[in-house]
Amino acid sequence: SLSNERDVMRSVEMLFSTNLDLLSIPYLHVVYTVPPWLKFFLPGTSVNMVVLPCIRVWENDHVRTACAPGIESLRSLVEKRFSEGGIDRFFGPDTSALTQLIELSGGHFRDLLLLLRATVLRADGLPVAKEAIQNAIIQVRSGFLPIALDDAAWLDRIERERASPLRTSSPEDI
C-alpha cells in the first residue's frame, strides 16, 4: 500500500544488494523482474540488471493510432512462447483478443506476460472464452492499484501532452 511504499522499496534494495546469493537456485536459470528504478538505486554493484525496452504499440498522436510494427513484434514474441499454431488453438481463428492484450500491455514485456499468464490460468477450454480474457484483464489492472494522487496527476499529464515530462514541478503545478 502507499503507507509502506518506502519500506517495500528499501526491502527490495536490500534483497538485491546484500542478499542476492539467497535468490540463486541450483541448476536453474532464473530471471527476476524488478521495478526499473532498482537499477538506479544500485549503481556500481555486482547485480547484473538489464532494463528491457518497451515496444511502441501506439503512435504518438492524439487519436491513439496503433503502431503496426510494434504490435507485430510483440505478436511474434507471443508466437514463440505458444509454439507454432498455439495462438490459433488458444485464441481461436479471431486473434483480436491477443491484439487487445498486446495493446493493453503498453508495449511492456512484463505486462504482456502478466496478461497472458492470467488468461492462461483462467482458460477452461480451447479456444479461451472471452469472459476469461476480460477477467484476466481486470485482475492485472487491479494489481496496479492504488495509484498515489500525484502519480495519477502525472499520468494524466502524460496522456494529455502525449509525452513523458520530467517531474520538475510539484504535483500541485500539474
C-alpha positions as CSV (number, residue, x, y, z in Angstrom):
1,S,0.0,0.0,0.0
2,L,1.0,3.6,-0.2
3,S,1.6,3.7,3.6
4,N,4.5,1.3,3.4
5,E,5.9,2.1,-0.1
6,R,9.2,3.4,1.2
7,D,9.7,0.3,3.4
8,V,9.0,-2.0,0.4
9,M,11.5,-0.1,-1.7
10,R,14.2,-0.4,1.0
11,S,13.4,-4.1,1.3
12,V,13.8,-4.7,-2.4
13,E,17.0,-2.7,-2.5
14,M,18.4,-4.7,0.5
15,L,17.4,-8.0,-1.0
16,F,19.2,-7.4,-4.3
17,S,22.2,-5.5,-2.8
18,T,23.2,-7.7,0.1
19,N,21.2,-11.0,-0.1
20,L,21.5,-11.7,-3.8
21,D,23.0,-15.1,-3.1
22,L,19.8,-16.2,-1.4
23,L,18.0,-15.8,-4.8
24,S,20.2,-18.3,-6.6
25,I,18.5,-21.6,-7.2
26,P,20.9,-24.5,-8.0
27,Y,20.6,-26.0,-11.5
28,L,18.0,-23.3,-12.6
29,H,18.4,-20.2,-14.7
30,V,16.1,-17.6,-13.1
31,V,15.1,-14.2,-14.4
32,Y,13.7,-11.9,-11.8
33,T,11.6,-9.0,-12.9
34,V,12.1,-6.0,-10.7
35,P,11.0,-2.4,-10.8
36,P,13.1,-0.4,-13.2
37,W,14.1,2.1,-10.5
38,L,16.2,-0.6,-8.8
39,K,18.9,-0.3,-11.5
40,F,19.4,3.4,-10.4
41,F,19.4,2.5,-6.7
42,L,22.2,0.0,-7.1
43,P,24.7,1.6,-9.4
44,G,28.2,0.1,-9.5
45,T,27.2,-3.1,-7.7
46,S,27.7,-6.7,-8.9
47,V,24.0,-7.0,-9.6
48,N,23.6,-7.7,-13.3
49,M,20.4,-5.9,-14.4
50,V,19.2,-5.4,-17.9
51,V,16.3,-3.0,-18.4
52,L,14.1,-4.3,-21.2
53,P,12.9,-1.7,-23.5
54,C,9.3,-1.0,-24.2
55,I,8.0,-1.7,-27.7
56,R,5.9,1.1,-29.1
57,V,2.3,-0.1,-29.7
58,W,0.8,3.4,-30.1
59,E,1.7,6.2,-32.4
60,N,2.4,9.5,-30.6
61,D,-0.8,11.2,-31.9
62,H,-3.9,12.3,-30.1
63,V,-6.2,9.6,-31.5
64,R,-4.2,6.5,-30.3
65,T,-3.4,5.0,-33.6
66,A,-2.0,1.5,-33.3
67,C,1.7,1.1,-34.2
68,A,1.5,-2.0,-36.5
69,P,5.3,-2.8,-36.4
70,G,5.3,-2.8,-32.6
71,I,2.2,-4.9,-32.3
72,E,3.6,-7.4,-34.9
73,S,6.9,-7.5,-33.0
74,L,5.1,-8.4,-29.7
75,R,2.8,-10.9,-31.6
76,S,6.0,-12.6,-32.8
77,L,7.2,-12.8,-29.2
78,V,3.9,-14.5,-28.2
79,E,4.0,-16.9,-31.1
80,K,7.4,-18.1,-29.9
81,R,6.1,-18.7,-26.4
82,F,3.0,-20.5,-27.7
83,S,4.8,-22.5,-30.4
84,E,3.6,-23.0,-34.0
85,G,-0.2,-22.9,-34.2
86,G,-0.5,-22.4,-30.5
87,I,-2.0,-18.9,-30.8
88,D,-4.8,-20.2,-33.1
89,R,-5.5,-23.1,-30.8
90,F,-5.6,-20.8,-27.7
91,F,-7.4,-17.8,-29.1
92,G,-9.3,-19.3,-32.0
93,P,-9.3,-18.0,-35.5
94,D,-10.1,-14.5,-34.4
95,T,-6.9,-13.3,-32.7
96,S,-8.3,-9.8,-31.9
97,A,-8.2,-10.7,-28.2
98,L,-4.4,-11.2,-28.5
99,T,-4.1,-7.8,-30.2
100,Q,-6.1,-6.3,-27.3
101,L,-3.7,-7.9,-24.7
102,I,-0.7,-6.6,-26.7
103,E,-2.2,-3.1,-26.8
104,L,-3.1,-3.1,-23.1
105,S,0.4,-4.1,-22.2
106,G,1.6,-0.7,-23.5
107,G,4.5,-2.5,-25.1
108,H,6.0,-3.7,-21.8
109,F,7.1,-7.4,-22.0
110,R,6.4,-7.9,-18.3
111,D,2.8,-6.6,-18.5
112,L,2.1,-8.6,-21.6
113,L,3.4,-11.8,-19.9
114,L,1.2,-11.0,-16.9
115,L,-1.8,-10.6,-19.1
116,L,-1.1,-13.8,-20.9
117,R,-0.4,-15.7,-17.7
118,A,-3.7,-14.5,-16.1
119,T,-5.5,-15.5,-19.3
120,V,-4.0,-19.0,-19.4
121,L,-4.8,-19.6,-15.7
122,R,-8.5,-18.7,-16.4
123,A,-8.9,-20.8,-19.5
124,D,-11.0,-23.9,-19.0
125,G,-11.1,-24.9,-22.6
126,L,-9.9,-24.0,-26.1
127,P,-10.3,-21.6,-27.6
128,V,-10.2,-19.5,-24.4
129,A,-13.5,-17.8,-23.6
130,K,-13.8,-14.0,-24.0
131,E,-15.0,-13.9,-20.4
132,A,-11.8,-15.5,-19.1
133,I,-9.8,-12.9,-21.1
134,Q,-11.8,-10.0,-19.6
135,N,-11.4,-11.4,-16.1
136,A,-7.7,-11.7,-16.7
137,I,-7.5,-8.0,-17.8
138,I,-9.5,-6.9,-14.7
139,Q,-7.1,-8.9,-12.4
140,V,-4.0,-7.4,-13.9
141,R,-5.4,-3.9,-13.9
142,S,-6.3,-4.2,-10.3
143,G,-2.7,-5.1,-9.5
144,F,-1.7,-1.6,-10.4
145,L,-3.9,0.0,-7.8
146,P,-3.9,2.0,-5.7
147,I,-2.2,4.9,-7.5
148,A,-0.9,7.8,-5.5
149,L,-2.7,11.1,-6.3
150,D,0.4,12.8,-7.5
151,D,1.3,9.8,-9.8
152,A,-2.3,9.9,-11.1
153,A,-1.9,13.6,-11.9
154,W,1.4,12.9,-13.6
155,L,-0.1,10.1,-15.7
156,D,-3.0,12.3,-16.7
157,R,-0.5,15.0,-17.8
158,I,1.4,12.4,-19.9
159,E,-1.9,11.3,-21.5
160,R,-2.9,14.9,-22.3
161,E,0.5,16.0,-23.6
162,R,1.4,12.7,-25.3
163,A,4.8,13.0,-23.7
164,S,6.6,12.0,-20.6
165,P,7.6,15.2,-18.8
166,L,10.2,15.0,-16.2
167,R,9.0,15.8,-12.7
168,T,10.5,19.3,-12.4
169,S,7.5,20.7,-10.6
170,S,5.4,19.7,-7.7
171,P,2.2,17.7,-8.2
172,E,0.2,20.8,-7.4
173,D,1.6,22.5,-10.5
174,I,0.4,19.7,-12.8
